[in-house]
Amino acid sequence: MRTSTTPSARTPFATRLAALAAGAATTLALLAAGTAHAADPPLRDLGAAKGKVIGTAVTGSKLTGTYGDIAGSQFSSLTPGNAMKWGSVEPTQGSFDWTEADQIVAFAQAHNQQVRGHTLVWHNQNPNWLTNGNWTSAQLSTLLQNHISTEVGRYKGKIAAWDVVNEAFDEDGTYRPTLWYNSLGSGYIANAFTWAHAADPNAKLYINDYNVEGVNAKSNALYNLVKSLKQQGVPIDGVGLQAHLVLGQVPSTLQQNIQRFADLGVDVAITELDIRMALPADSAKLTQQAADFKSVVAACAAVTRCVNVTVWGFADSDSWVPGTFPGYGAATPYDDNYSPKPAYHGIAEALGGGSTTPPPTNGACTATYSVTSQWNTGFTGQVKISCAGASLSGWRASWTFGAGQQITQAWNADCTQSGATVTCANAPYNGTVPDGGSVTFGFNGSWNGSNPVPLVTLG
Ligand code: 9MR
């Protein structure tokens, strides 16, 4: 029986074998996380093969050396983390500083990358002259229009997508009372899109927010707004789900939520993905983080109109998290020294990578857990067991629920739950998983509060 998923210290991303004790005919290897092998295709290539753009936020001054090499080779899109914000580009009224923004755009062009412009209308990181001014509504509206026209116009043809409006909602789904909303009402949103479209008709225009990754009051409000803007003919092209997430708490309704936005006729992007953990990091947390990154990227990969996954900084040393959440960090796919973490491989695996990872001697069978639907107190989940270079005759999948979930019914497997631990064995008719094949079983369960996706162990 396999007992440990701890990565070895010497080969932190090495694939790990798990011999299945029971069943002499069974060969099983559990692929938990792969390593950075020289032959692994970069994330941007894996993404391209799936029709997805893979991006990172960057700091312009760091785009040299190893940081520049990784930013240029692994990603097909760059988002300036701060360089295009109003406070950065117009620190004094009428006096502009485009230095860092220009540098990032030039770097992106040199590396055949898209740029996501971030962000035109926000309540943070505005210049003091703007926030401290005593403007009439008419003046404020004109200032906003000029700002959008100037910035979008400057980069016309060079920006694939703009985060036009950022963080317009409070957690309860009401409009956030910002300087924009308080003075201009919610109409500032439609105007901002209209002005941006006039300045660059080919840029994709997004509304972007956090805590809208799952189905909740805030994402419902965003959904209703986008629906209404589309009905009014406002030129909105996309919804950005920031995805500043916490370890083990990827919303189980993420894919469902992405899909419902896509069904409104807009693109969806994961715009600021990071997954923070309580420090210090350890191998169990890093393994969970790999599963979390994988499930976020897989949710995007599963929806055609989810077009971009961008991480908010690719290295832990370049992340905003420790400065904002004391005691938390390690939220990105690379460590402080620019070595890829298991999270990197979680992303690669969700994009179909890992195939060039030297296969374990007996190949691998993997189990993927997903929530297919969820309502007030219940949910339906499934586990898919897939084998490549290996096969199973008789299997058992187990996991530990992290938030009090309880299985109520299962099909295509014999499941029992003891405390938080669920163990599911094959039904009499689906114990065989051939090389290159898969078996899926399903279940209903109850949940309360949150419904995080657990890690499934095969063995
Ligand atoms: O990463 C940005 C950080 O360097 C800034 O100090 C911070 C200021 O609010 O903004 C960070 O980026 C934010 C992004 O622009 C919008 N979504 C939340 C991000 C994290 O705060």
Residues whose N, C-alpha, C, O or C-beta is under 5 A from the ligand:
A	BS01	9MR	G81 N124 W320
